[in-house]
Amino acid sequence: MRLLILVLALTCCLALAFGADARTERSRAQVNAFLRQQGLTRTPPGYEVDHIMPLCAGGKDSPENMQLLTKEQHKAKTRGDLRRCWKLRREK
């Protein structure tokens, strides 16, 4: 339940901060295609699927733009991605 609340809060914050770009729907089918390419049926425990080029920075929601990162790596990368997207948004 706490995780759900955290995800909802983060989604709302991203939507407010970045507008429609942050609300770009992530395709579960694309994530599944990426996992199949890696020979996996699901995301391994302790890992998360990451968009190499963030969607808010114009990255595509496709397997070619995805990678597996540990949860810690993903958290750190996401912080940098958010800064990058914020900067891009301010430059518009």
PLY file of the C-alpha trace (Angstrom):
ply
format ascii 1.0
element vertex 92
property float x
property float y
property float z
element edge 91
property int vertex1
property int vertex2
end_header
0.00 0.00 0.00
2.83 2.40 0.84
4.43 1.68 -2.52
1.19 2.46 -4.34
0.86 5.77 -2.50
4.48 6.61 -3.30
4.00 5.80 -6.99
0.84 7.89 -7.19
2.50 10.82 -5.43
5.55 10.64 -7.70
3.34 10.45 -10.80
1.42 13.54 -9.72
4.63 15.45 -8.96
6.15 14.53 -12.32
2.98 15.50 -14.15
2.94 18.89 -12.45
6.64 19.47 -13.01
6.92 18.33 -16.60
3.44 18.52 -18.06
2.28 16.01 -20.66
5.81 14.70 -21.26
5.91 13.16 -17.80
2.54 11.52 -18.31
3.63 9.67 -21.44
2.21 6.24 -20.98
4.76 3.51 -20.70
3.80 0.48 -22.75
3.84 -2.78 -20.84
4.01 -4.54 -24.21
7.28 -2.71 -25.00
8.74 -3.64 -21.61
7.74 -7.26 -22.20
9.36 -7.17 -25.66
12.56 -5.81 -24.09
12.56 -8.54 -21.45
12.04 -11.22 -24.13
15.03 -9.82 -26.05
17.06 -10.31 -22.87
15.82 -13.89 -22.55
13.66 -13.02 -19.55
9.98 -13.45 -18.79
9.91 -10.80 -16.06
12.10 -8.19 -14.45
14.63 -9.91 -12.17
14.35 -9.22 -8.43
16.33 -6.14 -7.45
16.26 -4.70 -10.98
14.09 -2.22 -12.87
13.62 -1.45 -16.54
14.96 2.01 -17.37
14.61 4.21 -20.44
18.17 5.07 -21.54
16.99 8.38 -23.00
14.17 9.54 -20.72
10.74 9.83 -22.28
10.50 13.41 -21.02
13.66 14.20 -23.00
12.28 12.75 -26.22
13.35 9.14 -25.74
11.23 6.44 -27.32
9.23 3.88 -25.39
10.81 1.00 -27.28
13.04 -1.95 -26.37
16.02 -0.26 -28.07
15.79 2.54 -25.49
15.57 0.26 -22.45
18.10 -1.25 -20.09
18.07 -3.16 -16.83
19.47 -1.32 -13.83
19.61 -2.25 -10.20
17.05 -0.39 -8.13
19.82 1.75 -6.64
21.28 2.58 -10.06
17.82 3.38 -11.41
17.04 5.70 -8.52
20.29 7.62 -9.04
19.81 7.81 -12.81
16.22 8.98 -12.42
17.37 11.89 -10.24
19.72 12.98 -13.02
17.06 12.42 -15.67
14.59 14.60 -13.78
17.14 17.41 -13.58
17.85 17.04 -17.29
14.17 17.12 -18.21
13.54 20.08 -15.92
16.36 21.95 -17.64
15.03 21.06 -21.10
11.56 22.19 -20.09
12.85 25.53 -18.78
14.75 26.16 -22.03
11.54 25.92 -24.09
0 1
1 2
2 3
3 4
4 5
5 6
6 7
7 8
8 9
9 10
10 11
11 12
12 13
13 14
14 15
15 16
16 17
17 18
18 19
19 20
20 21
21 22
22 23
23 24
24 25
25 26
26 27
27 28
28 29
29 30
30 31
31 32
32 33
33 34
34 35
35 36
36 37
37 38
38 39
39 40
40 41
41 42
42 43
43 44
44 45
45 46
46 47
47 48
48 49
49 50
50 51
51 52
52 53
53 54
54 55
55 56
56 57
57 58
58 59
59 60
60 61
61 62
62 63
63 64
64 65
65 66
66 67
67 68
68 69
69 70
70 71
71 72
72 73
73 74
74 75
75 76
76 77
77 78
78 79
79 80
80 81
81 82
82 83
83 84
84 85
85 86
86 87
87 88
88 89
89 90
90 91
